[in-house]
Amino acid sequence: MLSATGDAAAGLGKFLCEVENDLRIAKATLGGELGFSWCPRCWPPELIATDLDGQLNCPVCGQVSYEQAA
């Protein structure tokens, strides 16, 4: 049972951040194995998406060009 102290909330917050980080790494690993490109600026790596104009775009930092992703 969780206590009502701030320590329990801080511990839970840290745990959730670690889980989210692990999930992003797993997503990037799977995407890389499937042939998707990664953002060279983000850590953990973020998959690069293509917008409607065909330009590469990182959904996290938004600063990827064709030259950087190649």
Contacts in CASP RR format, 6 or more apart in sequence:
PFRMAT RR
TARGET T0000
AUTHOR 0000-0000-0000
METHOD contacts of the structure
MODEL  1
MLSATGDAAAGLGKFLCEVENDLRIAKATLGGELGFSWCPRCWPPELIAT
DLDGQLNCPVCGQVSYEQAA
2 8 0 8 1.000
2 12 0 8 1.000
21 44 0 8 1.000
24 44 0 8 1.000
24 45 0 8 1.000
24 46 0 8 1.000
25 44 0 8 1.000
25 45 0 8 1.000
27 47 0 8 1.000
28 38 0 8 1.000
28 44 0 8 1.000
28 45 0 8 1.000
28 46 0 8 1.000
28 47 0 8 1.000
31 47 0 8 1.000
32 38 0 8 1.000
32 47 0 8 1.000
36 47 0 8 1.000
36 48 0 8 1.000
37 47 0 8 1.000
37 48 0 8 1.000
37 56 0 8 1.000
37 69 0 8 1.000
38 45 0 8 1.000
38 46 0 8 1.000
38 47 0 8 1.000
38 48 0 8 1.000
39 45 0 8 1.000
39 46 0 8 1.000
39 47 0 8 1.000
39 48 0 8 1.000
39 58 0 8 1.000
39 60 0 8 1.000
39 61 0 8 1.000
39 64 0 8 1.000
39 69 0 8 1.000
40 64 0 8 1.000
40 68 0 8 1.000
40 69 0 8 1.000
41 58 0 8 1.000
41 61 0 8 1.000
41 63 0 8 1.000
41 64 0 8 1.000
41 68 0 8 1.000
42 58 0 8 1.000
42 60 0 8 1.000
42 61 0 8 1.000
46 58 0 8 1.000
46 59 0 8 1.000
46 60 0 8 1.000
46 61 0 8 1.000
47 59 0 8 1.000
48 56 0 8 1.000
48 57 0 8 1.000
48 58 0 8 1.000
48 64 0 8 1.000
48 69 0 8 1.000
49 56 0 8 1.000
49 57 0 8 1.000
49 58 0 8 1.000
49 59 0 8 1.000
50 56 0 8 1.000
50 57 0 8 1.000
51 57 0 8 1.000
55 65 0 8 1.000
55 66 0 8 1.000
56 64 0 8 1.000
56 65 0 8 1.000
56 66 0 8 1.000
56 68 0 8 1.000
56 69 0 8 1.000
57 64 0 8 1.000
58 64 0 8 1.000
END
